[in-house]
Amino acid sequence: MKIKVGIIFGGNSVEHEVSIITAVQAMSFLDKEKYEAVPIYITKEGTWYTSPLLKDMESFKNLDMISSIAKEVCLIKKNNEFVLQKVSGLFKGVVDTIDVAIPIVHGKGVEDGSLAGYLELVGIPYAGPSMLGAAIGQDKVVQKQLLAAAGINVPKYVWFYDNEYQTDEKRIIKEIEKLHYPVIVKPARLGSSIGITVAKNEQELKDSIEEAITYDAKIVVEEVIQDLQEIDCAVLGNHELQTVGELGEVATSNDFLTFEDKYLGDGTKNKVKTPAKTSGKVSTNGFHIPAKLSKALETEIKETSIQAFKLLNLSGVTRFDYLVDKKNKKVYLNEPNTIPGCLAFFFFKPVGKTYTMLLDEMITTAIKDYKNEQKRTTRFDSNILSTYNGSKGSKKMGID
């Protein structure tokens, strides 16, 4: 019997369409002999749908038509099964069941631990970062604080909330200018390079901050590393075992790897068609694989990636983005991407893992971790409430 894998994607995020591309691609590479893909699409309004038709990119050309080709469902545990139950109509029967889930979501509202937390509450095994790991991975400020505390180099930065900027703009601008121009301005809890700009003077800085605030209330401004080489390192596994992929070097004519570089292929000389309008394939034109690095820097990046993977409570596939000062040969960990676009499969191909093998390993790890957790003590059989008698009984229970 095939294992039924719920591929969960979409959600209320500015990276909604990117999630669709990654999910459809992953479903096409799933081993059909071992697994049955069950697409679970979350609309921008938070409604969940399922249908075999959602495995095809053609179904997403008009998002308003999803309700006419798929059934609205909710994911619950029922009779020891994880079921997709119909939520509308007179009879709310079971539409489908799944054995394990792979969240393939990007951005705030889904990738930030929200979805992982729900899956943990339901109790279903799932591949990818834990609720804690996902939350840390989404917040560029918190992750920098943790990485720095562990002795991992991160770029110098200043962070603040939008209300602080609105009430004390001069002070914040003054703090940022200590980093020296140019600086890079980012929404603290977004991904896919959305809302990111480089500011070369005070006016550009103010404009960049205003742009970032339209996406997030929390903003981070980082120094720009000079004589820069951008390197990506992908890690597959869990806290017990990690596999590091081949290193990739970012190739773009822009100041940083843009949304277009990652998903539309417009930032490089080799342009490709928009994937949302074609086959759902994600461009890898933004990378040179393998990266041209000394053996010492390659080793440092790979070892740091494993350290950070475990430190940040990650699992599944994470892509770590590095900034390398070529002149001083200094490595900075910029940020982790806990559910990277196209699951960073192309970094693993040179080390002998196909996309199909990568997905298989993610699912196997998720089920193994789930079974291990089932062996742990999570509750006590004694019912302490049986002796509770309101406020009169509180003293007997040792409660003041």
N, C-alpha and C positions, 0 to 999 in steps of 0.2 A: 504494500500500500504506500502511495506517495505521501510525503510530508507536505501539508498545506501551509504555504508561506504567505502571510498577509503583508503585502507591500503597502505601507501607509505613506501618503504623500499629499502635497498641497498645503493648505492651511492659510491662516490670516497673516501673511507675510509679504513684504515687497519682493521676496525671492520665490514667490509662488510658482511662476512659470519655470524657473530653473529646477525646482523640485519635480515638476511634471516630467521634464526632459530626463533628469537623472533616473527617475523611477521607471519610466517606460523603457529606457535603455537597460536597466538592471533586469527587468522582467524578461527581456528578450535574450539575456545571457544566462538565465537560471537553467540549471541542468534539468531538462524535461523528463529524464528517466527517473530522477529521484524526487523531484519537487513539482508541486502544482502552485503556480502563482495566483493569488487572490488579490486583485487590486482593490485598495481602499482609499478613495479620494476624498479629501477634506476641502470643501469650497472655501472661498475667501470669507464667507459668512460663518464658517464653522460647521456646516452640515456635512455629514458623512454619507458617501455613496459607494456602492459596489456593483460591478457588472463585468463580465468577461470582455466587453467592448472597450473597457478602460485600459486594456493592454496596448491599444493602438493610438498613436499620436493623432490620427484623423479625428478621433472623438473629442479632442480638445481644441479644435479650430474655432469652435463657438462654445465658450464655457456656459453660456446661458441655456444651452440645450442639454446639459448633462442630466438634468432631472427627467428628461423624456427617454433617456436610454439606460438609466441606471436606477437602482432602488435605494431609497434613503434608509440607512441602518444605524444602529449603535452597537458597539462592541462590549459584550458583557460575558461573565462566567455563569453558565447555566448547566446544571446536572453534570458538573465536572468537565464541561466542554467550554471552549472559547468560541462564542457564537456571534455572528452578525445577524442581529434581530431587526426585522422590519419595524419601523416606528410610526408609520402612517397607515391609515385604513382600519377597518373593523377588526381584522385578524392580524395580530402582530407575531407572525410565525418566524421561524428560523430561515434566513435566506442562504446562509453558508456557515461553515465552521473553519477555523484555522488552528494550527498547532503551534506556530511561532510567528513572530512579527519582525519585520525589518522597517523601522522608521527611516524613510528617505526624505527628510524634510530639511529645509534651509531657512534660517533666520529666526528673528524674535517671534515669540508666540507659539513656536512648535519645536525648533531645535534647541531652545534655551532650557530644556528640562521639563517644560509643560507637558509634552506628549509622553516622555519617558516616565514622568510621575504618574500619569494616568495608567500606563501599561503596568507599572509596578502595583498600583492599587487594584487593578483587575487581576493581577497575578500571572500574567502570561509571559513566557520566555520571549525575550526580544534581543536582537543584535544591535550593537551600537553603544554609545556612552550611557552610563548610569544617569539618573536624575541630577546628581551632584556634579558629575563630570560634564554633562551637557550645559548646566547652568554656568559653571566656571568657564567653559569653552566659549560661551556666547558673550561674556562680559570682558572686554579688552582691558579694563582697569583691574579687576579682581585677579585675572590670570597673571598680569604683570607683577602684581604685588606678591603673589604666591611664588612665581618663578624667581623673582629677585631675592625673596627670603630663603630660597633653596640654593642661592649662589649662582643662578643662571643669568647670564648677561641679557638685559633688555635695553632697548633704546631709551634715552632720557625722554620724559614726558610730563605733561601737565594735564590734569583732568578736572572737570567741574560739571555742575548741573546747569540747565538752562536758566533757572530762576536766579542762581548766583551770578551768572553772566549779565542778566538783565538789571540786577541791582548793584553790581560792582564791576562793571565792564573794564574800567581803567586798571584796576588791580590785576585782573586776570590777564589782560593784554600785556601788562608789564612783566608778569611771571612767564608768560609764553615767550616773550622776546629775549629772555635769558637763554633760551635754547638756540637763538640766532636763526635768522631767515636763511634759506627757506624752511618751512615746517609743513608737516602733513596733518590735516584735520580730518577726524573720523567720528561718525556716530559710534558710541562705545559698544553697542549691542547689535550691530548689523553685520552682514557678510557680503560676499560676491562683489566687493569693492563699491557697493552702492553708497552714495553720499560722501565719498572720499575726495578731497581736493588738496592740491599743493598751493600754499600761500607764500609769495615771495616778498611781500611788504605788508604794512599795517592794514591798508584798505582791502587787499586780497584776503588777509586773515579775517577781518570782520565779515566779509562776504561769505567766506568759507564756513565760518561758525554759524552764520544765519542759515546757510544751506543745510548743514549737519543737524541743526536743531529741528528742521522740518521732519527729520526721520527719528530722532531719539532725544530724550531729555538729558541724557548723559553723554558728554563729549570728551574725547581724548585728543590731545595735540602732541605730536611726537617730533623729535629732531629728525632731520633728513641725514642719513649716513652718506658721507661723501665717498667718492671712488667706489661706488656701490656695485656689488654683485648679489643678486637675489637668488636664493637657493630654496628649493622645496624638498622635504623629506617625508615620506609616508610610512606610517607604522600600522601593522595589522596584528591583532591579538587581544590579550586581556592582561590582567596583573601578573599572571603566571608565565606566559610565553609571548614573545613579541617577534615579529618578522619585519625587517626594515627593507623597504623597496630601494630601487636605484634612485640616486639623487637627480633632480632636475634643475635646470637653470632657466630662470624667467627670461623670455625674449620678447620685448615690446619696444615700440618707438615712443611710448608714453612715459610719463614720470613714474608710473607704477602700473602693475598689471590691472587693467580695467575690466569692467563687466564685459565690454565688447571683446577684449582679448580672450577672456575665459569661455564665453558662450557664443559669440558671433564671429570671432575670428577677424575683426576689423582693425585690431591694433598692430598687426604684423604685415609683412609684405605678402604672405600667403593667405589670401582672403578666402573664406568659405561662405556658403549660404547660411542664412539664419536657420539654426536647427529646428526651431519651433515650426518652421514652414516646410521642413523636409522630413528627414527620417528620425529625428529625435536624437541624433548623435551630437555629442559635445565636442567642440574644437579642442585639440591639444596643440594647436599652433603656437600657443604662448610659452612653450617649454622646449629647451634643448635637453635631451636625455641620451647619455649621461651628462652631468654637469662637468665642466672643466675645473677641477679643483686639485690642490695638492693632497696627497694621501693623509697628511696630518689633519687638514681641515675637514676632509671627508670623514675621518674617524671621529673627530670631535663632534661634528653635526649628528652623526648616527648615534653616538653614545648619549649626547644631550637629548635627543629625541626619545630614546627609551626611558631616560630618567624623567623627562617631562610627562610622558605617556602615563607612567605609574603615579607620579606626583599628583596629576590632575584628575585621577580616578577615571581614566578613559578605557574604552573597549571598542571592538569593531575596527574601523579604519579611521585614522586621523592623519591629516596632512599638516605638517608644521612648516611655517614660512619663516625663513631666515634672511637676515641682512648681513652681508659680509663686507667689512671694510678691507678692500684688497690691499691698500697701502700698508695698513698696520696689521693685517692678517688677524683681525678681531671679528668674532662671530657673535651676532645678537639674535636671540629668538624673538621674532616679531609677534607671532600669534599662532594658535592651533585652529584648525578647521575640523571640528569633531565629526561632521558628516559632509565630507567634501564633494564637490560636483563630480559626477560620474564615478564616485567612490574612489577616485585617484587610481583607478585600475592600471593606467598606463605606466605607473611607477613600478608596478610589480611584475609586469610582463618580462622585463629584462632579467629578473631573478627567478624565472621559471614558473610564475603563477599567472594563469590566464584569468580573465574576468570571471569565468564560470567557476574556477577553482577558488578564487577569492570569496565569492558569494557562498560557496559550499563551506569554506572554513569559518566564515562569519556565523552561519546558521549552526554548524556543529559546536562552535564555542558557546553560542547563546544557550543551546540545549544543555550542554555540559554544566555551564555555570548555574542554570536553573535547577538542575538535579542536585548539585552541591548545596545550593541554598535550601532546598527542601529538607536536607538532613539537619539543618540548624534549628535550635530552639527558638521559636517565634511567639509562643504563647504558653500560658500555664493552665492546667485543667481545673485547678481550684477556683471556685467562684466566690471572690471576696464580697460580692454584693449580697450574698445570701444572708449575711449578718448585719447588713446596713439598715439602720432605722432612722433615716433622716439626720437632723442635727443632734438628736439624742444619742445616736449610735456612733457619732464621729469620734468620741473619746476612746471607745472600745477598740476602734481600729487604729488608734495611735495618731489620729489627725487632729491638730489644734487649729 
